[in-house]
């Protein structure tokens, strides 16, 4: 009974996350998509299962399509996915159903919940991937449809919804407050952990968390071929988590990672979505005191609109003199890349975007934003554009200016507006 009570928390997590992925968790007899463990045999008497049954059977148009197995500890995630595969194999042996998606979910509130997904290609169970990375949350119906259509162990992940970003931001903020991480340091923590996850798997063994995280951050930065050596050093310094402030964070890192993985972070970072910008917008707006860094976020649709106003062309050199977390540079980069034809044009764009910010944490976030984007990262400076050493006069054809210079329409390629720094 104790095990079942503990697993009930994982089952609750599965229901909540499935709803966010647009599944109807009501019983199929009530127009829903789910059948729970004790209901499976009554709903599908010919399914081929004995006394042991999975926690959930998800259906599409009334037919079983996905098995979900729950476990009560994060360390049991491999056990969960292996059992889910075992149930699928038993069902498929009947030849009456063909279930090709197996999901294992394991965890607890203190250490977070983790998800593994497998796809049956032929007779082989493979990691279900998108953009080269294993997806790390319960797949949506659309993602399953795309996986079955491709039939090669791949799908296209959906960009997390605004509500998913906001929920994650609020949850992360609570964790960082409980760990007594000061407000100005919180964006740095999230940036560092995001980059570490991007690079590889963080070792969450007790006592090894921070060393592993810092090592992955250093590795990711050093492997970049576009960052200057001095920028690499400064970025590592800006994102390095060390000292008493971060020692308190060690026991929370696994849970933070679980929240970020819930957003399919590794796969989405490889897409053309401004993941970091969207996530930080939610994090700083709903789970953080903006005044601690002096940030006022410009919504993504406004950055895109401003880029369309200035008419960014392939031949332009674009500068943002107060780049904040890089929202305008990301929008300009995307617009210019959409017009690029061939490697020479792409190479030129990568040398055409420049930005400045005097706050080292904000600068690091902007650099990361462009890092995940594909380029522009080597030309964002941690300093003032008015420093004589930077000598920017006459070098740019398009510019973004902070809100102390405002125009109702673009003039000579200049846009002034409410800024995110």
C-alpha positions as CSV (number, residue, x, y, z in Angstrom):
1,X,0.0,0.0,0.0
2,X,2.9,2.4,0.8
3,X,4.3,1.9,-2.7
4,X,1.0,2.5,-4.3
5,X,0.4,5.7,-2.3
6,X,3.9,6.9,-3.3
7,X,3.2,6.0,-7.0
8,X,-0.1,8.0,-6.8
9,X,2.0,11.2,-6.9
10,X,3.6,10.1,-10.1
11,X,0.2,9.1,-11.5
12,X,-1.1,12.6,-10.6
13,X,1.9,14.1,-12.4
14,X,1.1,12.0,-15.5
15,X,-2.5,13.2,-15.6
16,X,-1.5,16.9,-15.2
17,X,1.3,16.7,-17.9
18,X,-0.9,14.7,-20.3
19,X,-3.6,17.4,-20.1
20,X,-1.0,20.0,-20.9
21,X,0.0,17.9,-23.9
22,X,-3.7,18.2,-24.9
23,X,-4.8,14.6,-24.0
24,X,-8.2,14.2,-22.5
25,X,-7.5,12.1,-19.4
26,X,-11.1,11.1,-18.9
27,X,-12.1,7.4,-19.6
28,X,-12.8,6.5,-23.2
29,X,-16.4,5.7,-22.3
30,X,-16.8,9.4,-21.4
31,X,-15.2,10.7,-24.6
32,X,-11.7,10.8,-23.2
33,X,-8.4,9.2,-24.3
34,X,-7.2,7.3,-21.1
35,X,-7.9,4.0,-19.5
36,X,-6.4,3.4,-16.1
37,X,-4.8,0.2,-14.7
38,X,-7.9,-1.3,-13.1
39,X,-10.1,-0.4,-16.1
40,X,-8.0,-1.9,-18.9
41,X,-9.3,-5.4,-19.0
42,X,-13.0,-4.3,-18.8
43,X,-12.3,-1.9,-21.7
44,X,-10.2,-4.2,-23.8
45,X,-10.8,-7.9,-22.7
46,X,-8.7,-9.2,-25.6
47,X,-5.7,-7.1,-24.9
48,X,-3.5,-10.0,-23.8
49,X,-2.4,-8.8,-20.3
50,X,-2.5,-10.9,-17.2
51,X,-2.7,-9.7,-13.6
52,X,0.0,-7.0,-14.1
53,X,-1.1,-4.1,-16.1
54,X,0.4,-0.6,-16.9
55,X,-0.7,2.4,-15.0
56,X,-2.3,4.0,-18.1
57,X,-3.3,3.1,-21.6
58,X,-3.7,6.1,-23.9
59,X,-6.0,5.7,-26.9
60,X,-6.5,7.5,-30.2
61,X,-9.9,7.3,-31.8
62,X,-10.8,4.5,-29.3
63,X,-7.8,2.3,-30.1
64,X,-4.8,1.8,-27.7
65,X,-1.8,3.8,-28.9
66,X,0.5,4.4,-25.9
67,X,1.4,2.7,-22.7
68,X,2.5,4.7,-19.7
69,X,4.1,3.1,-16.6
70,X,4.7,5.0,-13.4
71,X,7.3,4.5,-10.6
72,X,7.7,6.3,-7.3
73,X,11.4,7.3,-7.4
74,X,13.4,9.2,-10.0
75,X,16.1,6.5,-10.0
76,X,13.6,4.0,-11.2
77,X,13.1,5.6,-14.6
78,X,14.8,2.8,-16.5
79,X,12.6,0.3,-14.7
80,X,9.6,2.3,-15.7
81,X,10.4,2.4,-19.4
82,X,11.4,-1.2,-19.5
83,X,8.2,-2.3,-17.9
84,X,6.2,-0.1,-20.3
85,X,8.0,-1.8,-23.3
86,X,7.2,-5.2,-21.8
87,X,3.5,-4.4,-21.6
88,X,3.5,-3.1,-25.2
89,X,5.2,-6.4,-26.3
90,X,2.6,-8.5,-24.5
91,X,-0.2,-6.5,-26.1
92,X,1.3,-6.6,-29.6
93,X,1.7,-10.4,-29.4
94,X,-2.1,-10.7,-29.6
95,X,-1.9,-9.2,-33.2
96,X,-5.1,-7.4,-32.3
97,X,-3.4,-4.1,-31.4
98,X,-0.2,-2.5,-32.4
99,X,1.2,-0.1,-29.7
100,X,4.3,1.7,-30.8
101,X,4.7,4.3,-28.1
102,X,6.0,3.3,-24.6
103,X,6.4,5.9,-21.9
104,X,8.1,5.5,-18.5
105,X,7.6,8.2,-15.8
106,X,9.4,8.1,-12.4
107,X,10.0,10.5,-9.6
108,X,8.9,12.3,-6.5
109,X,8.2,15.9,-5.6
110,X,11.5,16.6,-3.9
111,X,13.7,15.3,-6.8
112,X,11.4,15.9,-9.7
113,X,9.7,13.6,-12.2
114,X,11.5,12.3,-15.3
115,X,10.1,10.9,-18.5
116,X,11.5,8.5,-21.1
117,X,9.8,7.7,-24.4
118,X,10.4,4.8,-26.8
119,X,9.1,4.1,-30.3
120,X,8.7,0.7,-31.9
121,X,10.3,0.7,-35.4
122,X,9.8,-2.7,-36.9
123,X,10.8,-5.1,-34.1
124,X,13.2,-2.6,-32.3
125,X,12.4,-0.1,-29.6
126,X,14.2,3.2,-30.1
127,X,14.5,6.5,-28.3
128,X,11.9,8.8,-29.8
129,X,13.9,11.9,-30.9
130,X,13.3,15.3,-32.3
131,X,16.0,17.5,-33.8
132,X,18.5,14.8,-32.9
133,X,17.6,14.7,-29.2
134,X,15.5,12.3,-27.1
135,X,12.2,13.9,-26.2
136,X,11.7,14.1,-22.5
137,X,8.1,14.6,-21.8
138,X,4.8,12.8,-22.6
139,X,4.3,13.1,-26.3
140,X,1.2,14.8,-27.6
141,X,-1.2,13.2,-30.1
142,X,0.3,15.3,-32.9
143,X,3.8,14.2,-32.0
144,X,2.7,10.6,-32.0
145,X,1.0,11.0,-35.4
146,X,4.2,12.5,-36.8
147,X,6.3,9.7,-35.3
148,X,4.1,7.0,-36.9
149,X,4.1,8.8,-40.2
150,X,7.9,9.1,-40.2
151,X,8.4,5.5,-38.8
152,X,12.1,6.1,-38.1
153,X,12.1,7.0,-34.4
154,X,11.7,10.7,-34.9
155,X,9.0,13.3,-34.5
156,X,8.7,17.1,-34.4
157,X,8.2,18.4,-30.9
158,X,5.7,21.1,-30.2
159,X,6.9,24.4,-28.8
160,X,5.8,24.6,-25.2
161,X,2.7,26.7,-24.7
162,X,2.7,30.0,-22.8
163,X,1.0,28.3,-19.8
164,X,3.8,25.6,-19.7
165,X,6.5,28.3,-19.7
166,X,4.7,30.2,-17.0
167,X,4.1,27.1,-14.8
168,X,7.8,26.1,-15.1
169,X,8.9,29.7,-14.4
170,X,6.8,29.9,-11.2
171,X,7.9,26.5,-10.0
172,X,11.6,27.3,-10.6
173,X,11.3,30.6,-8.9
174,X,9.9,28.9,-5.7
175,X,12.8,26.4,-5.7
176,X,15.4,29.1,-6.1
177,X,13.8,31.1,-3.3
178,X,13.8,28.1,-1.0
179,X,17.5,27.5,-1.8
180,X,18.0,31.2,-0.7
181,X,19.5,32.2,-4.1
182,X,19.5,36.0,-4.3
183,X,17.2,37.4,-7.0
184,X,20.0,38.9,-9.2
185,X,21.7,35.4,-9.3
186,X,18.6,33.4,-10.3
187,X,18.8,34.1,-14.1
188,X,22.4,33.1,-14.0
189,X,21.5,29.8,-12.4
190,X,18.9,29.0,-15.0
191,X,21.2,30.1,-17.9
192,X,24.0,27.8,-16.6
193,X,21.8,24.8,-16.1
194,X,20.2,25.3,-19.5
195,X,23.6,25.3,-21.2
196,X,24.7,22.3,-19.2
197,X,21.6,20.3,-20.3
198,X,22.2,21.4,-23.8
199,X,25.8,20.0,-23.6
200,X,25.0,16.7,-21.9
201,X,23.7,14.8,-18.9
202,X,24.4,16.5,-15.5
203,X,25.6,14.0,-12.8
204,X,23.1,14.5,-10.0
205,X,24.8,12.2,-7.6
206,X,24.8,13.8,-4.2
207,X,27.9,16.0,-3.9
208,X,28.7,16.0,-7.6
209,X,26.0,18.2,-9.0
210,X,27.8,21.6,-9.1
211,X,31.1,20.2,-10.4
212,X,29.3,18.3,-13.2
213,X,27.2,21.3,-14.1
214,X,30.2,23.7,-14.2
215,X,32.2,21.2,-16.2
216,X,29.5,20.9,-18.9
217,X,29.1,24.6,-19.1
218,X,32.9,25.0,-19.6
219,X,32.9,22.2,-22.2
220,X,30.1,23.8,-24.2
221,X,31.8,27.2,-24.2
222,X,35.2,25.9,-25.1
223,X,33.8,23.8,-28.0
224,X,32.3,26.9,-29.7
225,X,34.2,27.8,-32.8
226,X,32.7,31.2,-33.0
227,X,33.4,32.7,-29.6
228,X,36.6,34.7,-29.2
229,X,39.0,33.4,-26.5
230,X,38.5,36.4,-24.3
231,X,34.7,36.1,-24.7
232,X,34.9,32.4,-23.7
233,X,36.8,33.3,-20.5
234,X,34.3,36.0,-19.5
235,X,31.3,33.8,-20.3
236,X,32.7,31.0,-18.2
237,X,33.2,33.4,-15.3
238,X,29.7,34.8,-15.7
239,X,28.1,31.4,-15.6
240,X,30.3,29.6,-13.1
241,X,28.4,28.5,-10.0
242,X,30.6,28.4,-7.0
243,X,30.6,29.5,-3.4
244,X,28.2,29.3,-0.5
245,X,25.3,30.8,-2.4
246,X,25.3,27.9,-4.9
247,X,26.3,25.2,-2.4
248,X,22.7,25.5,-1.1
249,X,21.5,24.8,-4.6
250,X,23.1,21.4,-5.0
251,X,20.2,19.4,-3.7
252,X,17.8,21.2,-5.9
253,X,19.6,20.8,-9.2
254,X,18.0,17.5,-10.1
255,X,14.5,18.9,-9.6
256,X,15.4,22.0,-11.7
257,X,16.6,19.7,-14.5
258,X,13.4,17.7,-14.4
259,X,11.4,20.9,-14.9
260,X,13.5,22.1,-17.8
261,X,13.4,18.6,-19.4
262,X,9.6,18.7,-19.1
263,X,9.8,21.5,-21.7
264,X,11.8,19.2,-24.1
265,X,14.5,21.7,-23.8
266,X,17.3,19.9,-25.7
267,X,15.0,19.3,-28.8
268,X,13.4,22.7,-28.8
269,X,16.7,24.5,-28.5
270,X,17.6,22.9,-31.8
271,X,14.5,24.3,-33.5
272,X,14.0,27.8,-34.9
273,X,12.1,28.8,-31.8
274,X,13.5,31.5,-29.5
275,X,13.2,29.1,-26.6
276,X,15.6,31.0,-24.2
277,X,13.9,34.3,-25.0
278,X,10.4,32.9,-24.4
279,X,11.4,31.1,-21.3
280,X,13.2,34.0,-19.8
281,X,10.3,36.2,-20.6
282,X,8.1,33.9,-18.6
283,X,10.7,33.4,-15.8
284,X,11.4,37.1,-15.3
285,X,7.8,38.2,-15.7
286,X,6.0,35.7,-13.6
287,X,8.6,34.1,-11.3
288,X,11.1,36.9,-10.6
289,X,11.5,40.4,-9.5
290,X,12.4,42.2,-12.7
291,X,13.8,45.2,-10.9
292,X,16.7,43.1,-9.6
293,X,18.3,43.2,-13.1
294,X,16.5,46.3,-14.4
295,X,14.9,44.2,-17.2
296,X,11.7,45.2,-18.9
297,X,11.0,42.5,-21.5
298,X,9.9,43.4,-25.0
299,X,7.3,40.8,-26.2
300,X,8.5,38.6,-29.0
301,X,5.9,39.8,-31.4
302,X,7.1,43.4,-30.9
303,X,10.7,42.5,-31.6
304,X,9.6,40.8,-34.9
305,X,7.5,43.8,-35.8
306,X,10.4,46.2,-35.2
307,X,12.7,44.1,-37.4
308,X,10.1,44.2,-40.1
309,X,9.9,48.0,-39.7
310,X,13.6,48.5,-40.3
311,X,13.5,46.1,-43.2
312,X,16.6,44.1,-42.3
313,X,18.4,42.9,-45.4
314,X,21.1,40.5,-46.1
315,X,23.5,43.3,-46.8
316,X,22.8,45.1,-43.5
317,X,25.0,45.3,-40.4
318,X,22.8,45.5,-37.4
319,X,23.6,46.8,-34.0
320,X,21.6,46.8,-30.7
321,X,23.3,49.3,-28.3
322,X,21.5,47.9,-25.2
323,X,20.8,44.3,-26.2
324,X,19.4,43.0,-22.9
325,X,18.9,39.3,-23.4
326,X,19.1,39.6,-27.1
327,X,15.5,39.5,-28.2
328,X,15.9,42.1,-31.0
329,X,19.1,40.5,-32.3
330,X,17.4,37.1,-32.4
331,X,14.5,38.5,-34.4
332,X,17.0,40.2,-36.8
333,X,19.0,37.1,-37.1
334,X,15.9,35.0,-38.0
335,X,14.7,37.5,-40.5
336,X,18.0,37.7,-42.3
337,X,18.5,34.0,-42.2
338,X,15.1,33.4,-43.8
339,X,16.4,35.3,-46.9
340,X,19.8,33.6,-47.0
341,X,20.6,31.4,-50.0
342,X,23.8,29.4,-49.7
343,X,26.7,29.2,-47.3
344,X,28.3,32.5,-48.2
345,X,25.1,34.5,-47.3
346,X,24.8,32.6,-44.0
347,X,28.5,33.2,-43.2
348,X,28.0,37.0,-43.8
349,X,24.9,37.2,-41.6
350,X,26.9,35.6,-38.8
351,X,29.3,38.5,-39.0
352,X,26.6,41.2,-39.2
353,X,25.0,41.3,-35.8
354,X,26.4,43.3,-32.9
355,X,25.2,44.1,-29.4
356,X,26.2,45.7,-26.1
357,X,25.1,45.3,-22.5
358,X,26.9,46.6,-19.4
359,X,25.4,44.1,-17.0
360,X,27.5,40.9,-17.0
361,X,24.6,38.6,-16.2
362,X,22.4,40.1,-18.8
363,X,25.2,40.0,-21.3
364,X,25.8,36.3,-20.6
365,X,22.1,35.6,-21.2
366,X,22.2,37.4,-24.5
367,X,25.3,35.5,-25.6
368,X,23.6,32.3,-24.7
369,X,20.5,33.3,-26.6
370,X,22.5,33.8,-29.8
371,X,24.6,30.7,-29.0
372,X,21.5,28.5,-29.1
373,X,20.3,30.4,-32.1
374,X,23.2,29.6,-34.3
375,X,25.3,32.7,-34.3
376,X,25.8,36.4,-33.6
377,X,27.3,35.3,-30.2
378,X,30.8,36.4,-31.0
379,X,29.7,40.0,-31.4
380,X,27.8,40.8,-28.2
381,X,30.0,42.8,-25.9
382,X,29.9,43.2,-22.2
383,X,30.4,46.9,-22.1
384,X,29.1,50.3,-23.3
385,X,28.7,51.1,-26.9
386,X,29.7,54.7,-26.0
387,X,33.2,53.5,-24.9
388,X,35.6,55.1,-27.4
389,X,37.5,51.8,-27.7
390,X,34.4,50.2,-29.4
391,X,34.5,52.8,-32.3
392,X,31.0,51.9,-33.8
393,X,30.4,55.1,-35.7
394,X,29.5,54.6,-39.3
395,X,29.8,50.8,-39.2
396,X,26.1,49.9,-39.2
397,X,23.2,50.3,-41.5
398,X,20.4,49.2,-39.0
399,X,20.2,50.0,-35.3
400,X,17.9,49.4,-32.3
401,X,18.0,52.1,-29.6
402,X,16.6,52.1,-26.0
403,X,13.5,53.9,-25.0
404,X,15.1,57.2,-24.3
405,X,15.1,57.7,-28.1
406,X,11.7,57.1,-29.6
407,X,10.3,57.3,-33.1
408,X,6.8,56.5,-34.3
409,X,8.2,55.1,-37.5
410,X,11.6,53.8,-38.5
411,X,13.9,56.6,-39.7
412,X,17.2,55.7,-41.5
413,X,17.0,52.2,-40.3
414,X,16.6,53.1,-36.6
415,X,14.0,51.9,-34.2
416,X,13.5,53.2,-30.7
417,X,11.1,51.5,-28.3
418,X,10.6,50.0,-24.8
419,X,13.5,47.7,-24.3
420,X,14.5,44.6,-22.4
421,X,17.4,46.3,-20.7
